[in-house]
Amino acid sequence: MIEIERKFLVNSDAFKAEAISKKRIVQGYLNTNPERAVRVRIKGDTGFITVKGISNASGMSRFEWEKEIPVTEAEQLLSICEAGVISKTRYNVNVGNYIFEVDEFDGDNQGLLLAEVELQSETDEFEKPIWLADEVTGDTKYYNSQLSKNPFKNWSL
């Protein structure tokens, strides 16, 4: 139940031509405390509830527990979430032995493109596609729980 991942900005939409799938995601947070965020998500036609713990010092690893729930329950829970629902399209892209999940945000976070790759260990090496830009692993402003409170549209670039 430990998630190990690295997160990157994305510098173009070239990943779309390589995508093997895409799904709409709508998610909200029942709790955005950095030590234990509780997320409700509808991904395609499936609902989930997820608890995430605080990240370790490297920002790559943290506790994650997720359970599939009926969409009707996820919709009910979304109605009582904190303000700032996140909406995005997630593209899955095979690169070498890994699948990158690339999120194209809309709504208040429109214009933000983030890619994540899940690893088996923090020392795993992987091929970096040309559309990857700066690494933002561990930068909490890029956590979805924080994007719900301080969306990309409010950032001064």
C-alpha positions in Angstrom: 0.0 0.0 0.0 2.9 2.3 -0.6 2.7 4.3 -3.8 6.0 5.2 -5.5 5.8 7.7 -8.3 7.5 10.6 -10.0 5.7 13.6 -11.4 6.7 15.8 -14.3 5.4 18.8 -16.2 4.5 18.1 -19.9 5.8 20.4 -22.6 3.5 19.4 -25.6 0.5 17.4 -26.5 2.7 14.9 -28.5 1.7 12.2 -25.9 -1.8 12.1 -27.3 -0.6 10.4 -30.5 1.0 7.7 -28.3 -1.8 7.2 -25.9 -3.3 3.7 -25.5 -6.3 4.9 -23.6 -8.0 8.0 -22.1 -10.7 8.5 -19.5 -12.5 11.5 -18.0 -11.9 11.9 -14.3 -13.8 14.1 -11.8 -12.6 14.1 -8.2 -13.1 16.0 -5.0 -11.7 15.9 -1.5 -13.4 15.1 1.8 -10.2 16.1 3.5 -7.1 17.9 2.1 -4.9 17.6 5.2 -1.4 16.9 3.8 -1.0 14.1 6.3 -4.1 12.2 5.2 -6.0 13.4 2.1 -9.3 11.6 1.4 -10.3 11.7 -2.3 -13.5 10.7 -4.0 -13.2 10.0 -7.8 -15.2 9.0 -10.7 -13.0 7.6 -13.5 -14.9 6.8 -16.6 -17.9 4.8 -15.2 -16.2 3.6 -11.9 -16.2 5.3 -8.5 -13.3 5.2 -6.0 -12.5 6.4 -2.5 -8.8 6.9 -1.7 -6.8 7.8 1.4 -3.3 9.1 0.8 -0.7 9.7 3.5 2.1 12.2 3.8 5.0 11.9 1.4 8.4 10.8 2.5 11.4 13.1 2.3 12.1 12.5 -1.4 8.4 13.1 -2.2 8.3 9.9 -4.2 6.6 7.5 -1.8 3.5 7.7 0.4 0.8 5.5 1.8 -2.2 5.0 -0.5 -5.3 3.0 0.1 -8.1 2.8 -2.6 -11.4 1.1 -2.8 -13.8 0.9 -5.7 -17.3 2.1 -4.9 -20.5 2.4 -6.9 -20.7 5.6 -9.0 -23.9 6.6 -7.3 -22.1 6.6 -4.0 -19.2 8.5 -5.5 -21.6 11.1 -6.8 -23.2 11.5 -3.4 -19.8 11.9 -1.7 -18.7 14.5 -4.3 -21.7 16.6 -3.3 -20.3 17.0 0.2 -16.6 17.4 -0.8 -14.6 20.5 0.0 -14.8 23.3 -2.7 -12.7 22.9 -5.8 -13.6 19.8 -7.7 -10.9 18.7 -10.2 -11.8 17.7 -13.7 -9.3 16.3 -16.2 -8.7 13.8 -19.0 -6.2 11.1 -18.2 -4.1 9.5 -21.0 -2.2 6.3 -20.5 1.0 6.1 -22.6 3.4 3.2 -22.8 7.0 4.2 -22.7 9.5 1.3 -22.4 8.4 -0.9 -19.5 6.3 1.8 -17.9 2.9 3.4 -18.3 2.9 7.2 -17.9 -0.4 8.7 -16.8 -0.7 12.2 -18.4 -3.4 14.4 -17.0 -4.8 17.3 -19.1 -6.7 19.5 -16.7 -9.7 21.6 -17.5 -11.9 24.0 -15.5 -9.9 26.1 -13.0 -6.7 24.1 -13.8 -7.0 24.4 -17.6 -3.6 24.6 -19.3 -1.9 22.4 -16.8 -0.4 19.1 -18.1 1.2 16.7 -15.6 2.6 13.2 -16.1 3.2 10.5 -13.5 5.0 7.3 -13.7 4.5 4.6 -11.0 7.7 2.7 -10.0 8.5 -0.5 -8.1 11.3 1.3 -6.1 12.6 4.8 -5.8 15.8 3.8 -7.7 14.1 2.5 -10.8 15.4 3.9 -14.0 13.0 4.6 -16.9 13.0 6.1 -20.4 11.9 9.8 -20.4 9.8 10.7 -23.5 10.5 13.9 -25.3 7.3 15.5 -24.1 8.4 15.4 -20.4 9.6 18.7 -19.0 10.7 19.6 -15.5 10.3 17.1 -12.6 7.9 18.3 -9.9 8.0 15.2 -7.7 7.4 16.2 -4.1 6.3 19.8 -5.0 3.0 19.9 -3.1 1.5 22.7 -5.2 1.1 20.0 -8.0 -0.8 17.6 -5.7 -4.4 17.4 -6.9 -5.5 18.0 -3.3 -3.7 21.4 -3.5 -4.8 22.2 -7.0 -8.4 21.9 -5.7 -7.6 24.8 -3.2 -5.2 26.8 -5.3 -6.0 26.1 -9.0 -3.6 26.7 -11.8 -5.6 29.7 -13.1 -4.6 31.6 -9.9 -0.8 31.1 -10.3 1.3 33.9 -11.5 3.7 32.4 -14.0 
